[in-house]
Amino acid sequence: MSISPDTHILVVDDDERIRALLGRFLRKNGYMVSTARDAVQARRLLSGLEFDLIVLDVMMPGEDGFSLTRALRARMNTPILLLTAKGETDDRITGLESGADDYLAKPFEPRELLLRIAAILRRMPTAELAQPKYLTLGMLRYDTDKGELWQGDTHLRLTGTEQALLRRLAASRGQPVSRAELIEDLGRGGGGEEAENSERAIDVQITRLRRKIEPDPKEPRFLQTVRGTGYMLVAD
């Protein structure tokens, strides 16, 4: 993936050494980087600057990464990559449920961080799809060109991962899409336990998306589960 010279990343970590290392590494690989030591400083930067992605440590004094993620997700769609000190699946799922687009457990290889960042940026909506301009989902209208979901004149916020999921499913509307395909398209590879965790992460994202598009998420009408395969989007 070619990196735009103005791709701006915000790194939020209370450890000064890690902030400096990540800043130097990301700049060396072509990104613009700003850093913040805590949630308070991050909020100040976000109030005046626009970022393409936020790399956010979970374990910080004061407001932690999960709380900050939830607060940011309520008002912006900027993709968020969480850095967790723990590798347990529950912590990863908590991060995704908070609204993060991906997670990376410490310690990690710097190259893996680059790959995760590239995958997140790659799946942000950019290209137009060869399909109808709008899809109708009950009371909702999905703009396939812009990847936007509307209820009347109200724009419903979607995270970057939710946008990518809805785009992928809309492109194959009426046809089942396997979890493996969704994992590949959303940039989560691997095998064994990692693959199992990735499938669970996809299920979590589907559940979150259903809460936004389904009148009754427990009885999905539009985002249907295809037993033994994956998921399928059915528009009106």
C-alpha positions as CSV (number, residue, x, y, z in Angstrom):
1,M,0.0,0.0,0.0
2,S,1.4,3.4,-1.0
3,I,1.3,5.9,1.9
4,S,0.0,9.4,1.3
5,P,2.6,11.9,2.7
6,D,-0.1,13.6,4.7
7,T,-1.5,10.4,6.4
8,H,-1.5,11.6,10.0
9,I,-1.5,9.2,13.0
10,L,-2.0,10.0,16.7
11,V,-0.1,7.8,19.1
12,V,-1.5,7.9,22.7
13,D,0.6,6.1,25.4
14,D,1.6,7.2,28.9
15,D,5.1,5.6,28.4
16,E,7.4,8.3,27.1
17,R,9.9,5.8,25.7
18,I,7.2,3.9,23.7
19,R,5.8,7.2,22.4
20,A,9.2,8.2,21.2
21,L,10.0,4.8,19.6
22,L,6.6,4.5,17.8
23,G,6.9,8.1,16.7
24,R,10.3,7.6,15.1
25,F,9.4,4.3,13.6
26,L,6.1,5.5,12.0
27,R,7.8,8.7,10.7
28,K,10.6,6.6,9.2
29,N,7.9,4.6,7.3
30,G,6.3,7.6,5.8
31,Y,3.6,8.7,8.3
32,M,3.0,12.1,9.9
33,V,2.8,11.5,13.7
34,S,1.6,13.4,16.7
35,T,1.8,12.0,20.2
36,A,-0.2,12.3,23.5
37,R,0.7,11.1,27.0
38,D,-2.9,10.6,28.2
39,A,-6.5,11.0,27.3
40,V,-6.6,14.6,28.3
41,Q,-3.8,15.6,25.9
42,A,-5.3,13.4,23.2
43,R,-8.7,15.1,23.4
44,R,-6.9,18.5,23.1
45,L,-5.2,17.4,19.9
46,L,-8.3,15.8,18.5
47,S,-10.3,19.0,19.0
48,G,-8.0,21.0,16.7
49,L,-6.5,18.4,14.3
50,E,-7.8,15.7,12.0
51,F,-6.2,12.3,12.1
52,D,-6.4,9.3,9.8
53,L,-5.9,6.8,12.6
54,I,-5.3,6.7,16.3
55,V,-3.0,4.2,18.0
56,L,-4.2,4.0,21.6
57,D,-2.8,2.3,24.6
58,V,-5.4,0.7,26.8
59,M,-3.6,0.9,30.2
60,M,-3.2,4.5,31.0
61,P,-3.6,6.5,34.3
62,G,-6.8,8.4,34.5
63,E,-9.1,7.6,31.6
64,D,-8.2,4.3,30.1
65,G,-8.1,3.4,26.4
66,F,-11.5,1.6,26.5
67,S,-13.3,4.6,28.0
68,L,-11.6,7.0,25.6
69,T,-12.5,4.8,22.6
70,R,-16.2,4.7,23.6
71,A,-16.2,8.5,24.0
72,L,-14.5,9.1,20.7
73,R,-16.6,6.7,18.8
74,A,-19.7,8.5,19.8
75,R,-18.6,11.6,17.9
76,M,-16.2,10.5,15.2
77,N,-15.3,7.7,12.8
78,T,-11.5,7.9,12.9
79,P,-10.2,4.3,13.0
80,I,-8.7,3.2,16.3
81,L,-6.0,0.6,16.9
82,L,-5.8,-0.4,20.6
83,L,-2.5,-1.6,22.2
84,T,-3.2,-4.0,25.0
85,A,-0.7,-5.4,27.5
86,K,-2.8,-8.5,27.9
87,G,-3.3,-11.2,25.2
88,E,-6.6,-12.7,26.6
89,T,-9.4,-12.9,24.1
90,D,-11.8,-11.1,26.5
91,D,-9.6,-8.0,26.5
92,R,-9.6,-8.0,22.7
93,I,-13.3,-8.4,22.5
94,T,-13.8,-5.6,25.1
95,G,-11.7,-3.3,22.8
96,L,-13.8,-4.2,19.7
97,E,-17.1,-3.7,21.7
98,S,-15.8,-0.3,22.7
99,G,-15.6,0.7,19.1
100,A,-12.0,-0.1,18.2
101,D,-11.2,-1.3,14.7
102,D,-8.4,-3.6,15.7
103,Y,-6.1,-4.6,18.6
104,L,-2.5,-5.5,19.0
105,A,-1.1,-7.1,22.1
106,K,2.2,-6.0,23.7
107,P,5.0,-6.8,23.1
108,F,4.6,-6.7,19.3
109,E,6.9,-6.6,16.3
110,P,7.0,-3.1,14.8
111,R,6.4,-4.6,11.3
112,E,3.1,-6.1,12.6
113,L,2.0,-2.7,13.7
114,L,2.7,-1.4,10.2
115,L,0.7,-4.2,8.7
116,R,-2.2,-3.6,11.0
117,I,-2.2,0.1,10.3
118,A,-2.0,-0.5,6.5
119,A,-4.9,-3.0,6.7
120,I,-7.1,-0.5,8.6
121,L,-6.4,2.3,6.2
122,R,-6.9,0.0,3.2
123,R,-10.4,-0.9,4.3
124,M,-11.5,2.6,4.8
125,P,-14.1,3.4,2.1
126,T,-12.5,4.9,-1.0
127,A,-13.7,3.3,-4.2
128,E,-17.2,3.3,-5.7
129,L,-19.0,0.0,-6.1
130,A,-20.8,-1.2,-9.3
131,Q,-24.2,-1.4,-7.7
132,P,-27.3,0.7,-7.1
133,K,-26.7,4.1,-5.6
134,Y,-28.9,3.3,-2.6
135,L,-30.0,0.2,-0.8
136,T,-33.1,0.3,1.4
137,L,-33.0,-1.5,4.7
138,G,-36.5,-0.9,6.2
139,M,-36.4,2.7,7.5
140,L,-32.8,3.1,6.6
141,R,-31.0,4.1,3.4
142,Y,-27.5,3.0,2.6
143,D,-25.5,5.1,0.2
144,T,-23.2,2.6,-1.6
145,D,-21.1,5.3,-3.2
146,K,-20.2,7.0,0.1
147,G,-20.6,4.1,2.4
148,E,-23.0,6.1,4.5
149,L,-26.1,5.0,6.4
150,W,-29.1,7.3,6.7
151,Q,-32.4,7.3,8.6
152,G,-34.3,10.1,6.9
153,D,-32.1,13.2,7.1
154,T,-30.1,11.7,10.0
155,H,-26.6,10.3,9.3
156,L,-26.0,7.2,11.4
157,R,-22.3,6.9,12.4
158,L,-20.4,3.8,11.5
159,T,-16.9,2.8,12.5
160,G,-14.4,2.1,9.8
161,T,-14.8,-1.6,10.4
162,E,-18.6,-1.4,10.3
163,Q,-18.3,0.6,7.0
164,A,-16.0,-2.0,5.5
165,L,-18.3,-4.9,6.6
166,L,-21.4,-3.2,5.2
167,R,-19.6,-2.4,1.9
168,R,-18.4,-6.0,1.5
169,L,-21.8,-7.5,2.3
170,A,-23.6,-4.9,0.1
171,A,-21.4,-5.8,-2.8
172,S,-22.6,-9.4,-2.4
173,R,-26.1,-8.6,-1.3
174,G,-28.4,-11.7,-1.5
175,Q,-25.3,-13.9,-1.5
176,P,-23.7,-15.5,1.6
177,V,-20.2,-14.3,2.5
178,S,-18.1,-16.6,4.7
179,R,-16.3,-15.5,7.8
180,A,-13.0,-16.5,6.2
181,E,-13.7,-14.0,3.3
182,L,-14.7,-11.3,5.8
183,I,-11.5,-11.9,7.8
184,E,-9.4,-11.7,4.7
185,D,-11.1,-8.6,3.4
186,L,-10.8,-6.8,6.7
187,G,-7.1,-7.7,7.1
188,R,-7.2,-10.3,9.9
189,G,-5.2,-13.4,8.8
190,G,-3.5,-16.1,10.7
191,G,-4.3,-19.7,11.7
192,G,-5.1,-21.8,14.7
193,E,-6.0,-19.8,17.8
194,E,-5.5,-16.5,15.9
195,A,-8.1,-17.6,13.2
196,E,-10.5,-18.6,15.9
197,N,-10.1,-15.2,17.6
198,S,-10.6,-13.4,14.2
199,E,-13.8,-15.3,13.6
200,R,-15.1,-14.3,17.0
201,A,-14.0,-10.7,16.3
202,I,-16.1,-10.7,13.1
203,D,-19.1,-12.0,15.0
204,V,-18.7,-9.1,17.5
205,Q,-18.6,-6.6,14.7
206,I,-21.7,-8.1,13.0
207,T,-23.5,-7.9,16.4
208,R,-22.6,-4.2,16.7
209,L,-23.7,-3.5,13.1
210,R,-27.0,-5.3,13.7
211,R,-27.7,-2.9,16.6
212,K,-27.6,-0.1,14.1
213,I,-29.5,-1.5,11.2
214,E,-32.0,-4.0,12.6
215,P,-35.4,-3.1,14.2
216,D,-34.8,-6.2,16.4
217,P,-31.2,-7.3,16.4
218,K,-32.1,-10.6,18.0
219,E,-34.3,-11.4,15.0
220,P,-32.2,-10.0,12.1
221,R,-34.1,-9.2,8.9
222,F,-31.4,-7.6,6.8
223,L,-28.1,-8.9,8.1
224,Q,-28.8,-12.6,8.2
225,T,-26.7,-15.5,9.5
226,V,-26.2,-18.3,7.0
227,R,-25.7,-21.4,9.1
228,G,-22.4,-23.1,8.4
229,T,-21.2,-20.3,6.1
230,G,-21.2,-16.7,7.4
231,Y,-23.5,-13.8,6.8
232,M,-25.7,-12.3,4.0
233,L,-27.1,-8.8,3.5
234,V,-30.7,-8.8,2.3
235,A,-32.1,-5.4,1.2
236,D,-35.7,-4.5,0.5
